């Protein structure tokens, strides 16, 4: 578990090094949940997570170059995500939505 967390932290640091936060602040958050919906053409991802017994949905916009990491032979992009799949997403809050910076698909 520590090795996975360290790997994710390293990947996040490398992926975002030198970038200016899209929301104008140095705010980066993580949500761990399941995919509810994904639209690769629109670059959107909806993740549902459980916080203290209450379910919340987070709608993320992504850029075409947003990194997606998965332990599969498939090309990493939003195209590989399926409803119900476990993911960790790193994002910046932006108004009522969020900008996804990194998507990590949990092992199947």
N, CA and C of each residue as an Amber inpcrd file, in Angstrom:
protein
   324
   0.8250000  -1.1850000   0.0000000   0.0000000   0.0000000   0.0000000
   0.8730000   1.2530000   0.0000000   1.9600000   1.2460000   0.7730000
   2.8430000   2.4070000   0.8280000   3.5120000   2.6060000  -0.5260000
   3.9180000   1.5070000  -1.1730000   4.5740000   1.6100000  -2.4700000
   3.6260000   2.2070000  -3.5030000   2.3480000   1.8110000  -3.4860000
   1.3610000   2.3490000  -4.4180000   1.1680000   3.8300000  -4.1810000
   1.0510000   4.2450000  -2.9350000   0.8710000   5.6570000  -2.6070000
   2.0880000   6.4740000  -3.0300000   3.2640000   5.9290000  -2.8120000
   4.4900000   6.6230000  -3.2050000   4.5620000   6.7530000  -4.7240000
   4.1740000   5.6930000  -5.4380000   4.1790000   5.7300000  -6.8930000
   3.2010000   6.7760000  -7.4100000   2.0110000   6.8070000  -6.8500000
   1.0070000   7.7890000  -7.2720000   1.4970000   9.2020000  -6.9910000
   2.0960000   9.4150000  -5.8240000   2.6180000  10.7390000  -5.4810000
   3.7170000  11.1550000  -6.4550000   4.5800000  10.2260000  -6.8100000
   5.6550000  10.5210000  -7.7510000   5.0930000  10.8520000  -9.1280000
   4.1640000  10.0470000  -9.5990000   3.5550000  10.2750000 -10.9050000
   2.8480000  11.6270000 -10.9160000   2.1290000  11.9320000  -9.8590000
   1.4280000  13.2060000  -9.7580000   2.4110000  14.3650000  -9.7800000
   3.4940000  14.2400000  -9.0460000   4.4960000  15.3110000  -8.9950000
   5.1180000  15.5360000 -10.3640000   5.4340000  14.4560000 -11.0740000
   6.0380000  14.5700000 -12.3990000   5.0250000  15.1170000 -13.4010000
   3.7950000  14.6280000 -13.3450000   2.7750000  15.0410000 -14.3070000
   2.4210000  16.5130000 -14.1650000   2.4900000  17.0320000 -12.9590000
   2.0520000  18.3980000 -12.7170000   3.1890000  19.3750000 -12.4670000
   4.4110000  18.9160000 -12.5550000   5.5540000  19.7890000 -12.2660000
   5.5550000  20.9940000 -13.1860000   5.6360000  22.1680000 -12.5880000
   5.7350000  23.3930000 -13.3440000   4.4210000  23.9380000 -13.8650000
   3.3290000  23.2120000 -13.7270000   2.0410000  23.6980000 -14.2030000
   1.4520000  24.7070000 -13.2370000   0.7480000  25.6700000 -13.7860000
   0.0060000  26.6190000 -12.9600000  -1.3830000  26.0340000 -12.7940000
  -1.8800000  26.0520000 -11.5760000  -3.1980000  25.5050000 -11.3070000
  -4.2400000  26.2410000 -12.1390000  -5.1530000  25.4940000 -12.7420000
  -6.1710000  26.0840000 -13.6090000  -7.1220000  26.9850000 -12.8240000
  -7.2770000  26.7120000 -11.5370000  -8.1810000  27.5370000 -10.7330000
  -7.4520000  28.7160000 -10.0940000  -6.1760000  28.9140000 -10.4580000
  -5.4200000  30.0500000  -9.9480000  -4.8610000  29.8690000  -8.5510000
  -5.0380000  28.6940000  -7.9790000  -4.5290000  28.4010000  -6.6440000
  -3.7470000  27.0970000  -6.6900000  -3.0090000  26.8410000  -5.6340000
  -2.2690000  25.5850000  -5.5420000  -3.0950000  24.5560000  -4.7810000
  -4.2690000  24.2570000  -5.2770000  -5.1730000  23.3190000  -4.6210000
  -5.2780000  22.0660000  -5.4800000  -4.9530000  20.9530000  -4.8900000
  -5.0530000  19.6650000  -5.5640000  -5.7400000  18.7270000  -4.5960000
  -6.7880000  18.0630000  -5.0160000  -7.5260000  17.1410000  -4.1540000
  -7.5930000  15.7750000  -4.8070000  -7.9050000  14.7830000  -3.9730000
  -8.0550000  13.4110000  -4.4680000  -9.4260000  12.9010000  -4.0880000
 -10.0490000  12.1840000  -4.9910000 -11.3090000  11.4970000  -4.7070000
 -11.1320000  10.0490000  -5.1490000 -11.5290000   9.1460000  -4.2790000
 -11.4750000   7.7150000  -4.5880000 -12.9120000   7.2330000  -4.6620000
 -13.2830000   6.6720000  -5.7820000 -14.6580000   6.2300000  -5.9510000
 -14.7970000   5.3180000  -7.1480000 -16.0200000   5.3080000  -7.6980000
 -16.3320000   4.4530000  -8.8430000 -16.8740000   5.3030000  -9.9830000
 -16.5660000   4.8750000 -11.1880000 -17.0450000   5.5780000 -12.3740000
 -18.5560000   5.3940000 -12.4950000 -19.2700000   6.5150000 -12.6350000
 -20.7070000   6.4850000 -12.8680000 -20.9750000   6.6790000 -14.3560000
 -20.2370000   7.5930000 -14.9650000 -20.3810000   7.8570000 -16.3930000
 -19.0680000   8.4080000 -16.9280000 -18.8190000   8.1380000 -18.1900000
 -17.6260000   8.6710000 -18.8520000 -17.9850000   8.9910000 -20.2970000
 -17.5370000  10.1370000 -20.7710000 -17.7370000  10.5390000 -22.1610000
 -16.3940000  11.0140000 -22.7060000 -15.6360000  10.1040000 -23.3240000
 -14.3060000  10.4670000 -23.8210000 -14.3330000  11.5950000 -24.8580000
 -15.3670000  11.6390000 -25.6970000 -15.4380000  12.6800000 -26.7190000
 -15.6020000  14.0690000 -26.0920000 -16.3750000  14.1780000 -25.0320000
 -16.5820000  15.4470000 -24.3370000 -15.5160000  15.6990000 -23.2760000
 -14.7520000  14.6490000 -22.9250000 -13.7140000  14.7860000 -21.9080000
 -14.2920000  14.9370000 -20.5090000 -15.3890000  14.2210000 -20.2350000
 -16.0020000  14.3010000 -18.9080000 -16.0180000  12.9310000 -18.2350000
 -15.9620000  12.9780000 -16.9280000 -15.9460000  11.7790000 -16.0930000
 -16.7530000  12.0850000 -14.8390000 -17.6990000  11.2130000 -14.4860000
 -18.4800000  11.3640000 -13.2640000 -18.0850000  10.2370000 -12.3260000
 -17.6290000  10.6110000 -11.1220000 -17.1790000   9.6460000 -10.1230000
 -18.0850000   9.7690000  -8.9020000 -18.5250000   8.6250000  -8.3880000
 -19.3290000   8.6080000  -7.1660000 -18.4580000   8.0990000  -6.0310000
 -18.5120000   8.8110000  -4.9040000 -17.7150000   8.4140000  -3.7390000
 -18.5790000   8.4530000  -2.5050000 -18.1840000   7.6850000  -1.5140000
 -18.9200000   7.5800000  -0.2620000 -18.1190000   8.2870000   0.8250000
 -18.7120000   9.2890000   1.4530000 -18.0650000  10.0310000   2.5310000
 -18.9600000   9.9540000   3.7590000 -18.4900000   9.2130000   4.7570000
 -19.2200000   9.0500000   6.0180000 -20.6770000   8.6220000   5.8080000
 -20.8710000   7.6770000   4.9030000 -22.1990000   7.1300000   4.6660000
 -23.0550000   7.9060000   3.6820000 -22.5730000   9.0160000   3.1630000
 -23.3110000   9.8020000   2.1820000 -22.5990000   9.7140000   0.8400000
 -23.3670000   9.4700000  -0.2100000 -22.7790000   9.3640000  -1.5420000
 -22.7840000  10.7170000  -2.2350000 -21.6490000  11.0300000  -2.8310000
 -21.4820000  12.2760000  -3.5730000 -21.0170000  11.9550000  -4.9760000
 -21.4700000  12.7650000  -5.9280000 -21.0100000  12.6310000  -7.3080000
 -20.1640000  13.8420000  -7.6650000 -19.0560000  13.5800000  -8.3020000
 -18.1280000  14.6100000  -8.7300000 -18.0040000  14.5310000 -10.2410000
 -18.3450000  15.6210000 -10.9170000 -18.2230000  15.6860000 -12.3680000
 -16.9270000  16.3970000 -12.7100000 -16.0790000  15.7170000 -13.4630000
 -14.7700000  16.2520000 -13.8220000 -14.6920000  16.5140000 -15.3160000
 -14.1350000  17.6420000 -15.6690000 -13.7590000  17.9100000 -17.0540000
 -12.2890000  17.5530000 -17.1730000 -11.9030000  17.0190000 -18.3020000
 -10.4950000  16.6850000 -18.5130000 -10.0400000  17.2840000 -19.8370000
  -8.7510000  17.5110000 -19.9280000  -8.1520000  17.9620000 -21.1790000
  -7.7460000  16.7210000 -21.9800000  -7.5610000  16.8590000 -23.2740000
  -7.1350000  15.7010000 -24.0740000  -5.8150000  15.1040000 -23.5890000
  -4.9600000  15.9160000 -22.9730000  -3.6640000  15.4110000 -22.5090000
  -3.6550000  15.0260000 -21.0260000  -4.8340000  14.9320000 -20.3900000
  -4.8940000  14.5180000 -18.9890000  -4.3850000  13.0820000 -18.8740000
  -3.3750000  12.8420000 -18.0280000  -2.8380000  11.4820000 -17.9010000
  -3.8430000  10.5110000 -17.2820000  -3.9220000   9.3290000 -17.8560000
  -4.7120000   8.2240000 -17.3180000  -3.7510000   7.0550000 -17.1730000
  -3.6290000   6.5280000 -15.9580000  -2.7180000   5.4150000 -15.7010000
  -3.5160000   4.1740000 -15.3510000  -3.1470000   3.0530000 -15.9590000
  -3.8020000   1.7830000 -15.6810000  -2.8130000   0.6540000 -15.9210000
  -2.9610000  -0.4180000 -15.1800000  -2.1050000  -1.5930000 -15.3400000
  -2.7520000  -2.5330000 -16.3530000  -2.8450000  -2.0750000 -17.5960000
  -3.4170000  -2.8780000 -18.6680000  -2.5860000  -2.6710000 -19.9140000
  -2.8390000  -3.4950000 -20.8920000  -2.1400000  -3.3620000 -22.1630000
  -2.8250000  -2.3320000 -23.0550000  -4.0180000  -1.8800000 -22.6330000
  -4.7680000  -0.9200000 -23.4370000  -4.1310000   0.4650000 -23.3810000
  -4.4430000   1.2620000 -24.3870000  -3.9630000   2.6400000 -24.4380000
  -4.6200000   3.4290000 -23.3040000  -3.8390000   4.0960000 -22.4670000
  -4.4270000   4.8130000 -21.3380000  -5.1030000   6.1170000 -21.7670000
  -6.4190000   6.1710000 -21.6480000  -7.2120000   7.3610000 -21.9080000
  -8.5800000   7.1400000 -21.2830000  -9.4450000   8.1200000 -21.3630000
 -10.7950000   7.9540000 -20.8160000 -11.5420000   6.8220000 -21.5100000
 -11.1090000   6.4600000 -22.7220000 -11.7620000   5.3840000 -23.4820000
 -11.7560000   4.0470000 -22.7470000 -10.7680000   3.8050000 -21.8790000
 -10.6690000   2.5030000 -21.2260000 -11.5430000   2.4020000 -19.9820000
 -12.1200000   3.5280000 -19.5130000 -12.9180000   3.5140000 -18.2930000
 -14.2980000   2.9330000 -18.5490000 -14.7770000   2.1740000 -17.5760000
 -16.0970000   1.5600000 -17.6540000 -16.8870000   1.9000000 -16.3930000
 -18.1970000   1.9400000 -16.5340000 -19.0810000   2.2120000 -15.4040000
 -18.8220000   1.1960000 -14.2970000 -18.7080000   1.6800000 -13.0570000
 -18.4770000   0.8170000 -11.9100000 -17.0190000   0.5730000 -11.5910000
 -16.1200000   1.0120000 -12.4650000 -14.6950000   0.7940000 -12.2650000
 -14.1640000   1.6710000 -11.1330000 -13.2760000   1.1130000 -10.3070000
 -12.6820000   1.8630000  -9.1980000 -11.5620000   2.7530000  -9.7280000
 -11.5930000   4.0340000  -9.3380000 -10.5860000   4.9930000  -9.7800000
 -10.1960000   5.9200000  -8.6380000  -9.0100000   6.4740000  -8.7470000
  -8.5760000   7.5980000  -7.9240000  -8.4020000   8.7480000  -8.8920000
  -8.9870000   9.8880000  -8.5670000  -8.8610000  11.0510000  -9.4390000
  -8.2510000  12.2000000  -8.6570000  -7.3760000  12.9150000  -9.2950000
  -6.7640000  14.0970000  -8.7110000  -7.3040000  15.2820000  -9.4940000
  -7.8100000  16.2820000  -8.7790000  -8.5170000  17.3560000  -9.4540000
  -8.3530000  18.6800000  -8.7290000  -8.7550000  19.7460000  -9.4350000
  -8.7950000  21.0810000  -8.8770000 -10.2540000  21.5210000  -8.8560000
 -10.7570000  21.9600000  -7.6960000 -12.1270000  22.4770000  -7.6630000
 -12.2140000  23.7590000  -8.5000000 -13.2820000  23.8630000  -9.2770000
 -13.4980000  25.0450000 -10.1080000 -14.9840000  25.3690000 -10.0970000
 -15.3700000  26.3110000  -9.2630000 -16.7910000  26.6520000  -9.1670000
 -17.5790000  25.4570000  -8.6790000 -18.6160000  25.0900000  -9.4180000
 -19.4450000  23.9420000  -9.0460000 -18.9220000  22.6370000  -9.6220000
 -17.8650000  22.7050000 -10.4320000 -17.3040000  21.5210000 -11.0500000
 -15.8630000  21.3240000 -10.6400000 -15.1450000  20.5980000 -11.4560000
 -13.7450000  20.3230000 -11.1510000 -13.0020000  20.0350000 -12.4520000
 -11.7100000  20.2980000 -12.4300000 -10.8380000  19.9970000 -13.5600000
  -9.9680000  18.8130000 -13.1740000 -10.1380000  17.6910000 -13.8690000
  -9.3500000  16.4940000 -13.5810000  -7.9430000  16.6320000 -14.1240000
  -6.9590000  16.3460000 -13.2800000  -5.5560000  16.4300000 -13.6800000
  -4.9230000  15.0700000 -13.9030000  -5.4360000  14.0540000 -13.2210000
  -4.8480000  12.7210000 -13.2970000  -5.9150000  11.7080000 -12.9060000
  -6.0110000  10.6260000 -13.6630000  -6.9440000   9.5320000 -13.3680000
  -6.1210000   8.2620000 -13.2270000  -6.2630000   7.5690000 -12.0930000
  -5.5760000   6.3020000 -11.8670000  -6.6370000   5.2220000 -11.7450000
  -6.5990000   4.2470000 -12.6560000  -7.5500000   3.1370000 -12.6350000
  -7.0100000   2.1020000 -11.6640000  -7.8200000   1.7420000 -10.6760000
  -7.4090000   0.7550000  -9.6910000  -7.3350000  -0.6180000 -10.3510000
  -6.4360000  -1.4950000  -9.8850000  -6.3150000  -2.8320000 -10.4830000
  -7.6420000  -3.5790000 -10.4840000  -7.8810000  -4.2630000 -11.6020000
  -9.1470000  -5.0070000 -11.7470000  -9.0590000  -6.3350000 -11.0790000
